Amino acid sequence: MLLQEQESRSRTNNISMANSRVSGMKYKSESLKGLGAKYGATLRRRYTKIYLMLKRRRNCPMCGSIRFKREAIGIWKCGKCNYKVAGGAYDL
C-alpha cells in the first residue's frame, strides 16, 4: 500500500514538472531585464528600443556578410573584410 502511494506521487510530480517547463518558454520578452523596476516604464521602453536597434545584425555594404558591428560611437566595422564607415551612434 505504501509503495503504491509513493509511485502515484512520483507520477503526479513528474507530470506537473513537465507542464511547468513547457508553459514557461512560450513567449520571448521584448524588454530588457537589467533595469528592474527603476526609471519608469516609458524610459525603459525607449532604452529597449535603442538597445535592440544597436545590437541587431547588419549586413556589410561591401562584402554582404552579417559581421558588421559597431566598433565605437559612430564607427562601424565589418569583421570579415575590415571595411570601416562612419555613421550614427546607434544605427548606421
Z-matrix of the N, CA and C atoms (Angstrom, degrees):
N
C 1 1.449
C 2 1.528 1 110.64
N 3 1.306 2 117.20 1 -44.39
C 4 1.453 3 121.88 2 -179.50
C 5 1.531 4 111.00 3 -65.81
N 6 1.318 5 116.90 4 -37.57
C 7 1.460 6 121.59 5 179.32
C 8 1.524 7 110.97 6 -65.39
N 9 1.335 8 117.47 7 -39.31
C 10 1.467 9 120.97 8 179.30
C 11 1.531 10 110.91 9 -65.10
N 12 1.323 11 117.85 10 -39.30
C 13 1.464 12 121.02 11 178.58
C 14 1.528 13 111.00 12 -64.33
N 15 1.322 14 117.11 13 -40.76
C 16 1.460 15 120.38 14 179.48
C 17 1.532 16 111.01 15 -65.36
N 18 1.332 17 116.97 16 -41.01
C 19 1.464 18 120.62 17 179.34
C 20 1.522 19 111.04 18 -64.32
N 21 1.340 20 116.82 19 -42.59
C 22 1.463 21 119.06 20 -179.35
C 23 1.531 22 110.89 21 -66.84
N 24 1.332 23 117.85 22 -36.97
C 25 1.465 24 120.59 23 177.05
C 26 1.526 25 111.22 24 -64.67
N 27 1.324 26 116.61 25 -43.38
C 28 1.466 27 119.32 26 -178.18
C 29 1.527 28 110.49 27 -65.99
N 30 1.335 29 117.70 28 -35.94
C 31 1.471 30 120.12 29 177.64
C 32 1.520 31 110.99 30 -65.71
N 33 1.323 32 117.83 31 -43.06
C 34 1.467 33 119.73 32 -179.88
C 35 1.526 34 110.89 33 -68.38
N 36 1.325 35 118.40 34 -35.89
C 37 1.463 36 120.64 35 177.19
C 38 1.520 37 111.16 36 -64.53
N 39 1.330 38 117.22 37 -41.43
C 40 1.460 39 120.29 38 179.33
C 41 1.521 40 111.18 39 -64.42
N 42 1.313 41 117.43 40 -39.90
C 43 1.465 42 121.06 41 -179.83
C 44 1.521 43 110.31 42 -66.73
N 45 1.328 44 117.45 43 -44.37
C 46 1.462 45 119.25 44 -178.75
C 47 1.526 46 111.21 45 -67.36
N 48 1.324 47 118.84 46 -35.30
C 49 1.461 48 120.50 47 177.89
C 50 1.516 49 110.99 48 -69.39
N 51 1.322 50 118.03 49 -37.12
C 52 1.462 51 120.61 50 178.53
C 53 1.520 52 110.57 51 -65.10
N 54 1.320 53 117.50 52 -40.56
C 55 1.460 54 120.38 53 178.83
C 56 1.522 55 111.55 54 -66.38
N 57 1.316 56 117.83 55 -37.32
C 58 1.461 57 119.70 56 -178.78
C 59 1.524 58 111.04 57 -68.84
N 60 1.325 59 118.17 58 -34.40
C 61 1.462 60 120.19 59 178.30
C 62 1.517 61 111.27 60 -67.13
N 63 1.303 62 117.66 61 -40.15
C 64 1.460 63 121.22 62 -178.27
C 65 1.515 64 110.63 63 -70.98
N 66 1.315 65 118.05 64 -42.67
C 67 1.457 66 120.01 65 -175.83
C 68 1.521 67 112.07 66 -72.09
N 69 1.317 68 119.42 67 -22.05
C 70 1.448 69 121.52 68 -178.63
C 71 1.515 70 114.54 69 -76.04
N 72 1.320 71 119.26 70 -19.70
C 73 1.457 72 121.39 71 -174.56
C 74 1.525 73 111.75 72 -113.60
N 75 1.315 74 117.43 73 40.18
C 76 1.451 75 120.20 74 -174.80
C 77 1.521 76 112.60 75 -83.49
N 78 1.325 77 118.02 76 -45.61
C 79 1.459 78 122.03 77 -174.39
C 80 1.520 79 110.32 78 -126.17
N 81 1.329 80 116.39 79 147.91
C 82 1.457 81 121.12 80 175.95
C 83 1.518 82 108.55 81 -95.14
N 84 1.321 83 116.28 82 132.04
C 85 1.455 84 120.93 83 -178.54
C 86 1.520 85 110.23 84 -74.10
N 87 1.315 86 116.91 85 147.17
C 88 1.456 87 122.57 86 -178.91
C 89 1.522 88 111.40 87 -104.66
N 90 1.323 89 118.30 88 8.67
C 91 1.458 90 120.52 89 -179.98
C 92 1.526 91 109.39 90 -116.38
N 93 1.308 92 115.44 91 161.09
C 94 1.456 93 121.07 92 179.07
C 95 1.516 94 110.11 93 -85.54
N 96 1.311 95 116.09 94 150.97
C 97 1.455 96 120.46 95 -175.85
C 98 1.523 97 112.56 96 -100.00
N 99 1.316 98 119.66 97 -10.41
C 100 1.452 99 121.91 98 -171.53
C 101 1.515 100 115.38 99 -73.64
N 102 1.318 101 119.05 100 -20.72
C 103 1.457 102 120.45 101 -174.84
C 104 1.520 103 113.45 102 -89.03
N 105 1.307 104 118.01 103 -20.40
C 106 1.454 105 121.24 104 -179.99
C 107 1.516 106 111.74 105 68.04
N 108 1.323 107 116.93 106 -139.07
C 109 1.463 108 121.30 107 -178.30
C 110 1.523 109 111.71 108 -94.45
N 111 1.322 110 117.54 109 7.96
C 112 1.466 111 121.24 110 -175.89
C 113 1.525 112 112.15 111 -83.07
N 114 1.300 113 116.59 112 160.56
C 115 1.465 114 127.15 113 168.27
C 116 1.523 115 115.77 114 75.00
N 117 1.291 116 121.25 115 -9.31
C 118 1.458 117 122.06 116 177.44
C 119 1.520 118 112.57 117 91.88
N 120 1.319 119 115.35 118 157.23
C 121 1.462 120 121.37 119 -174.46
C 122 1.520 121 112.26 120 -69.21
N 123 1.334 122 118.17 121 -38.91
C 124 1.461 123 121.13 122 -176.43
C 125 1.522 124 111.16 123 -66.21
N 126 1.318 125 117.93 124 -44.09
C 127 1.460 126 120.48 125 179.09
C 128 1.520 127 111.80 126 -68.33
N 129 1.328 128 117.59 127 -37.58
C 130 1.463 129 119.82 128 176.42
C 131 1.516 130 110.53 129 -63.20
N 132 1.333 131 117.40 130 -39.54
C 133 1.464 132 121.67 131 179.01
C 134 1.532 133 110.94 132 -64.92
N 135 1.332 134 117.10 133 -43.45
C 136 1.471 135 120.79 134 178.10
C 137 1.526 136 111.15 135 -63.67
N 138 1.324 137 116.23 136 -44.79
C 139 1.460 138 120.98 137 179.74
C 140 1.524 139 110.73 138 -62.14
N 141 1.320 140 117.54 139 -41.42
C 142 1.456 141 121.86 140 178.88
C 143 1.517 142 111.01 141 -62.14
N 144 1.319 143 117.16 142 -42.85
C 145 1.466 144 121.18 143 -179.69
C 146 1.527 145 110.99 144 -61.39
N 147 1.329 146 117.25 145 -45.50
C 148 1.466 147 121.23 146 -179.69
C 149 1.523 148 110.85 147 -69.10
N 150 1.329 149 117.81 148 -41.84
C 151 1.460 150 121.17 149 -178.36
C 152 1.524 151 111.31 150 -64.34
N 153 1.328 152 117.47 151 -43.06
C 154 1.459 153 120.17 152 178.83
C 155 1.524 154 111.16 153 -66.87
N 156 1.325 155 118.02 154 -34.99
C 157 1.459 156 121.44 155 176.39
C 158 1.536 157 109.97 156 -65.45
N 159 1.322 158 117.09 157 -38.04
C 160 1.456 159 121.71 158 -179.63
C 161 1.526 160 111.56 159 -68.51
N 162 1.319 161 118.31 160 -39.86
C 163 1.457 162 122.40 161 -171.95
C 164 1.527 163 115.01 162 -92.81
N 165 1.336 164 118.73 163 -1.98
C 166 1.465 165 118.55 164 -177.51
C 167 1.530 166 110.59 165 -70.64
N 168 1.322 167 116.60 166 163.03
C 169 1.457 168 122.45 167 -179.15
C 170 1.517 169 110.18 168 -79.30
N 171 1.330 170 115.37 169 138.72
C 172 1.462 171 120.92 170 -179.68
C 173 1.519 172 109.48 171 -128.94
N 174 1.323 173 115.52 172 152.22
C 175 1.455 174 121.39 173 175.48
C 176 1.522 175 109.59 174 -92.82
N 177 1.313 176 115.85 175 142.68
C 178 1.459 177 121.35 176 176.59
C 179 1.526 178 108.94 177 -71.71
N 180 1.339 179 118.75 178 134.11
C 181 1.463 180 120.06 179 179.44
C 182 1.528 181 113.31 180 -69.76
N 183 1.344 182 118.25 181 -20.48
C 184 1.469 183 120.90 182 -178.89
C 185 1.526 184 112.05 183 -89.60
N 186 1.341 185 116.98 184 -56.74
C 187 1.468 186 119.51 185 -173.47
C 188 1.522 187 113.18 186 -102.32
N 189 1.320 188 119.00 187 -15.74
C 190 1.462 189 121.85 188 177.24
C 191 1.516 190 115.02 189 85.45
N 192 1.337 191 118.97 190 3.09
C 193 1.463 192 119.88 191 179.96
C 194 1.529 193 110.07 192 -74.31
N 195 1.322 194 116.10 193 166.09
C 196 1.464 195 121.23 194 -176.68
C 197 1.530 196 110.28 195 -95.23
N 198 1.300 197 118.98 196 16.71
C 199 1.464 198 122.35 197 -175.64
C 200 1.525 199 112.20 198 -99.14
N 201 1.290 200 118.35 199 31.69
C 202 1.463 201 123.64 200 -178.13
C 203 1.521 202 108.53 201 -92.09
N 204 1.343 203 117.38 202 115.67
C 205 1.462 204 121.44 203 -175.21
C 206 1.518 205 110.96 204 -135.70
N 207 1.326 206 115.25 205 164.65
C 208 1.459 207 121.13 206 177.79
C 209 1.522 208 109.57 207 -79.66
N 210 1.319 209 116.22 208 126.40
C 211 1.458 210 121.50 209 178.64
C 212 1.525 211 111.02 210 -90.98
N 213 1.315 212 116.86 211 -41.16
C 214 1.460 213 123.59 212 176.83
C 215 1.524 214 106.78 213 -150.80
N 216 1.320 215 117.00 214 -177.82
C 217 1.464 216 119.80 215 -179.37
C 218 1.522 217 108.92 216 -64.59
N 219 1.315 218 116.88 217 114.75
C 220 1.456 219 122.13 218 177.74
C 221 1.512 220 114.97 219 84.84
N 222 1.336 221 119.49 220 -0.61
C 223 1.467 222 122.32 221 179.69
C 224 1.522 223 108.33 222 -117.74
N 225 1.332 224 116.40 223 123.59
C 226 1.454 225 123.45 224 -178.17
C 227 1.518 226 108.72 225 -116.88
N 228 1.334 227 117.24 226 138.88
C 229 1.458 228 121.42 227 -174.26
C 230 1.519 229 110.66 228 -138.64
N 231 1.336 230 115.08 229 142.17
C 232 1.465 231 121.54 230 174.96
C 233 1.526 232 108.32 231 -89.52
N 234 1.314 233 117.16 232 133.18
C 235 1.455 234 121.26 233 179.34
C 236 1.510 235 113.35 234 -78.09
N 237 1.318 236 117.81 235 -15.94
C 238 1.458 237 121.23 236 -177.66
C 239 1.526 238 111.98 237 -91.97
N 240 1.333 239 117.30 238 -52.96
C 241 1.470 240 120.61 239 -174.69
C 242 1.526 241 112.85 240 -105.43
N 243 1.327 242 118.83 241 1.49
C 244 1.475 243 125.10 242 179.82
C 245 1.522 244 113.54 243 59.75
N 246 1.304 245 118.04 244 27.71
C 247 1.463 246 122.40 245 176.52
C 248 1.520 247 108.18 246 -75.55
N 249 1.342 248 117.43 247 129.53
C 250 1.463 249 122.42 248 178.97
C 251 1.511 250 109.18 249 -115.73
N 252 1.320 251 115.63 250 144.40
C 253 1.453 252 121.20 251 177.76
C 254 1.527 253 108.19 252 -145.94
N 255 1.331 254 116.05 253 146.99
C 256 1.458 255 121.04 254 175.29
C 257 1.518 256 108.44 255 -92.63
N 258 1.316 257 116.13 256 135.56
C 259 1.458 258 120.54 257 -178.57
C 260 1.509 259 110.19 258 -150.43
N 261 1.311 260 116.19 259 -151.90
C 262 1.454 261 121.44 260 179.62
C 263 1.516 262 111.61 261 -77.11
N 264 1.310 263 115.35 262 169.01
C 265 1.456 264 120.44 263 -178.34
C 266 1.526 265 111.93 264 -72.35
N 267 1.336 266 117.32 265 -37.03
C 268 1.456 267 120.54 266 -176.15
C 269 1.517 268 113.29 267 -114.29
N 270 1.317 269 117.70 268 -20.78
C 271 1.460 270 121.35 269 -177.67
C 272 1.515 271 108.53 270 -142.57
N 273 1.291 272 116.24 271 147.14
C 274 1.451 273 121.40 272 -179.37
C 275 1.501 274 111.54 273 -81.53
